[in-house]
Amino acid sequence: MGLLQRKKDIIEIKVFKLIEDLKSIDDVLYEPRSWSPDDLKDACNNLSFETTQTLGEFENLTIQYIIRNFFFLMHQTGLYNPQKKLWTHLAQTKKITIKPYKKIPRKERENTKINDIIFEDNNRKFVIVRLVYPGSQLNFPGFKPLISSISSRCVGLFYITDQEPDSRTLGLIKTKTNANDFFDKYRSPISVGCSFNLVRYQVEQGKLIYRLVHPDLNKNVEAELCFNYSEHS
């Protein structure tokens, strides 16, 4: 019974082209400099997501942010060059799995909810998004385990939270990703072949706003994206 319960906690989503004859994000990988913003938006929108399970609004918007909006952001800001493996993988994602992060201290489980969203391609390479839900009582829960043990098949890590990182956490991120190096500043390597991105979100008056915190692009408008959001408004 316990095993069945754990399986129920896992949501699997198939990703494919919405209209097969039109271009999608995997086509952007070929001659990416030739794509205009409008054509790129059309490619990002030509995606379909199929699941038989119920998907919460928060998870859904975060998936849309990563695979559509963050992909677009990487192209428009040039971040796709230093983080080419991650960007390429997002374009080739075929399956998304959502599963609960279980390693929360027992006494904090009522006040802290975390899910891992895994973007996987046909070659079993993957990107992990650790998503912390609003109102966590812990400071950056699940963050250190995320960056301390990284599979060789993992090409990218995201930590998404509503918490502002303190100077100690931000210092750890910069040290781990060698942020003072000219070449690694935007590549943000958390391990060999794996880039790390820290995203902070805010819920304000029915809006869910995502902002890239690390690496710092110094382009606040391009790095901030906003969605209508009803679940916690």
C-alpha positions as CSV (number, residue, x, y, z in Angstrom):
1,M,0.0,0.0,0.0
2,G,2.9,2.4,0.8
3,L,4.4,1.8,-2.6
4,L,1.1,2.6,-4.3
5,Q,0.8,5.8,-2.3
6,R,4.2,6.9,-3.4
7,K,3.3,6.3,-7.0
8,K,0.2,8.4,-6.6
9,D,2.4,11.3,-5.5
10,I,4.4,11.2,-8.8
11,I,3.0,13.0,-11.8
12,E,4.3,12.3,-15.3
13,I,3.8,14.6,-18.3
14,K,4.6,13.9,-21.9
15,V,5.9,16.8,-24.0
16,F,5.5,17.0,-27.8
17,K,4.7,19.5,-30.6
18,L,1.3,20.9,-30.6
19,I,1.2,21.3,-34.4
20,E,3.7,18.9,-36.0
21,D,4.1,20.9,-39.2
22,L,5.2,24.0,-37.4
23,K,8.5,24.7,-35.7
24,S,9.0,24.3,-32.0
25,I,11.8,25.0,-29.6
26,D,14.0,22.0,-30.7
27,D,14.2,23.7,-34.1
28,V,15.7,26.8,-32.5
29,L,18.9,24.8,-31.8
30,Y,19.8,25.1,-35.5
31,E,21.1,28.6,-36.3
32,P,19.7,30.2,-33.1
33,R,21.0,33.6,-34.0
34,S,18.6,33.7,-37.0
35,W,15.4,33.6,-34.9
36,S,13.5,36.8,-34.3
37,P,11.7,37.3,-30.9
38,D,8.3,36.8,-32.5
39,D,9.3,33.6,-34.3
40,L,10.9,32.4,-31.1
41,K,7.7,33.0,-29.1
42,D,5.8,31.1,-31.7
43,A,8.2,28.1,-31.4
44,C,7.9,28.2,-27.6
45,N,4.2,28.2,-27.8
46,N,4.1,25.2,-30.1
47,L,4.3,22.8,-27.3
48,S,1.7,20.4,-25.8
49,F,1.7,18.7,-22.4
50,E,-0.2,15.5,-21.8
51,T,-1.0,13.9,-18.4
52,T,-3.8,11.9,-17.0
53,Q,-3.2,13.3,-13.5
54,T,-4.2,16.5,-11.8
55,L,-1.6,19.3,-12.1
56,G,-1.7,22.1,-9.6
57,E,-1.5,25.7,-10.9
58,F,1.8,26.5,-9.2
59,E,3.5,23.5,-10.7
60,N,2.0,24.2,-14.1
61,L,3.1,27.8,-14.2
62,T,6.6,26.9,-13.0
63,I,6.9,24.3,-15.9
64,Q,5.7,26.9,-18.4
65,Y,8.2,29.4,-17.0
66,I,11.1,27.0,-17.3
67,I,10.5,25.4,-20.7
68,R,8.9,28.4,-22.5
69,N,9.8,31.6,-20.8
70,F,13.2,30.8,-19.3
71,F,14.2,29.2,-22.7
72,F,13.2,32.4,-24.4
73,L,15.0,34.5,-21.8
74,M,18.2,32.5,-22.3
75,H,18.0,33.2,-26.1
76,Q,17.3,36.9,-25.8
77,T,19.9,37.6,-23.1
78,G,22.6,35.4,-24.6
79,L,22.6,33.1,-21.6
80,Y,22.1,30.2,-23.9
81,N,25.8,30.4,-25.0
82,P,27.5,29.8,-21.6
83,Q,24.7,27.4,-20.5
84,K,24.4,25.6,-23.9
85,K,23.9,22.1,-22.4
86,L,21.0,23.2,-20.2
87,W,19.4,25.2,-23.0
88,T,19.7,22.3,-25.5
89,H,18.3,19.9,-23.0
90,L,15.2,22.1,-22.4
91,A,14.6,22.1,-26.2
92,Q,14.8,18.3,-26.3
93,T,12.6,17.6,-23.2
94,K,10.2,14.7,-23.8
95,K,9.0,13.9,-20.3
96,I,8.5,15.9,-17.2
97,T,8.1,14.2,-13.8
98,I,6.9,15.9,-10.6
99,K,7.7,14.1,-7.3
100,P,7.7,15.2,-3.7
101,Y,11.1,16.0,-2.0
102,K,11.0,13.8,1.0
103,K,14.1,14.8,3.0
104,I,12.4,17.5,5.1
105,P,12.9,17.3,8.9
106,R,9.9,15.6,10.4
107,K,8.9,18.5,12.7
108,E,8.9,20.9,9.7
109,R,6.9,18.8,7.2
110,E,3.6,20.5,8.1
111,N,5.0,23.9,7.3
112,T,7.3,23.1,4.3
113,K,6.4,21.7,0.9
114,I,9.0,21.0,-1.8
115,N,8.6,19.2,-5.2
116,D,11.2,18.2,-7.6
117,I,10.3,18.8,-11.3
118,I,12.5,16.7,-13.6
119,F,12.8,17.5,-17.3
120,E,14.1,14.5,-19.2
121,D,15.1,13.8,-22.8
122,N,15.2,10.6,-24.8
123,N,18.9,10.1,-23.8
124,R,18.1,10.1,-20.0
125,K,19.8,13.4,-19.5
126,F,17.8,15.6,-17.2
127,V,17.4,19.0,-15.5
128,I,16.1,19.2,-11.9
129,V,14.0,22.1,-10.7
130,R,13.6,22.1,-6.9
131,L,10.5,24.1,-6.2
132,V,9.8,25.4,-2.7
133,Y,6.2,26.3,-2.1
134,P,5.2,29.7,-0.5
135,G,5.6,30.1,3.3
136,S,8.3,27.6,4.1
137,Q,9.5,28.0,7.7
138,L,13.0,26.8,6.8
139,N,15.8,28.8,5.3
140,F,16.5,27.4,1.8
141,P,15.3,23.9,2.7
142,G,16.6,21.2,0.4
143,F,19.2,23.5,-1.1
144,K,22.5,22.0,0.1
145,P,21.4,18.4,-0.7
146,L,20.6,19.6,-4.2
147,I,24.0,21.0,-4.9
148,S,26.1,18.4,-3.0
149,S,25.3,15.2,-4.9
150,I,24.8,15.7,-8.6
151,S,24.4,12.9,-11.1
152,S,26.7,12.9,-14.2
153,R,23.4,12.7,-16.3
154,C,22.2,16.0,-14.8
155,V,22.9,19.0,-17.1
156,G,21.2,21.7,-15.1
157,L,19.8,22.6,-11.6
158,F,17.3,25.2,-10.6
159,Y,16.3,26.2,-7.1
160,I,13.1,28.2,-7.1
161,T,11.9,29.8,-3.8
162,D,10.1,32.8,-2.5
163,Q,12.9,33.5,0.0
164,E,15.5,36.1,-0.5
165,P,18.9,34.5,-0.2
166,D,21.0,35.8,2.7
167,S,24.6,36.8,2.2
168,R,25.9,33.4,3.4
169,T,23.7,31.4,1.0
170,L,24.6,33.7,-1.9
171,G,28.2,33.5,-1.1
172,L,28.1,29.7,-1.1
173,I,26.4,29.8,-4.5
174,K,29.0,32.1,-5.9
175,T,31.8,30.0,-4.5
176,K,30.4,26.7,-5.8
177,T,29.8,28.2,-9.3
178,N,33.1,30.0,-9.5
179,A,31.2,33.3,-10.1
180,N,34.3,35.5,-9.9
181,D,35.8,33.9,-13.0
182,F,35.1,35.8,-16.2
183,F,34.0,32.7,-18.1
184,D,32.1,31.0,-15.3
185,K,30.2,34.1,-14.2
186,Y,27.2,33.2,-16.5
187,R,28.0,29.5,-17.2
188,S,27.4,29.0,-13.4
189,P,28.9,25.5,-13.3
190,I,27.8,23.7,-10.1
191,S,29.6,20.6,-11.3
192,V,31.2,19.4,-14.6
193,G,28.7,19.9,-17.4
194,C,25.9,21.1,-15.1
195,S,24.8,24.8,-14.7
196,F,22.9,26.2,-11.7
197,N,20.2,28.9,-11.7
198,L,18.6,30.5,-8.6
199,V,15.1,31.9,-9.2
200,R,13.0,33.9,-6.7
201,Y,9.3,34.3,-7.1
202,Q,6.8,36.6,-5.4
203,V,3.0,36.4,-5.1
204,E,1.5,39.9,-5.4
205,Q,-2.2,40.7,-5.9
206,G,-3.0,37.6,-7.9
207,K,0.3,37.7,-9.9
208,L,3.2,35.2,-9.7
209,I,6.4,36.9,-10.6
210,Y,9.6,35.0,-11.3
211,R,13.0,36.7,-11.2
212,L,16.4,35.2,-12.0
213,V,18.7,36.0,-9.0
214,H,21.8,34.0,-10.0
215,P,23.6,34.3,-12.3
216,D,22.9,38.1,-12.2
217,L,22.3,39.3,-15.7
218,N,22.0,42.9,-14.7
219,K,18.9,43.1,-16.9
220,N,16.0,43.2,-14.5
221,V,13.2,43.6,-17.1
222,E,14.3,40.6,-19.2
223,A,14.9,38.4,-16.1
224,E,11.5,39.0,-14.6
225,L,8.3,37.3,-15.8
226,C,4.8,37.6,-14.5
227,F,1.7,35.3,-14.6
228,N,-1.8,35.5,-13.4
229,Y,-2.1,33.3,-10.3
230,S,-5.2,32.5,-8.3
231,E,-4.2,29.8,-5.9
232,H,-2.7,32.0,-3.3
233,S,-4.2,35.4,-4.3
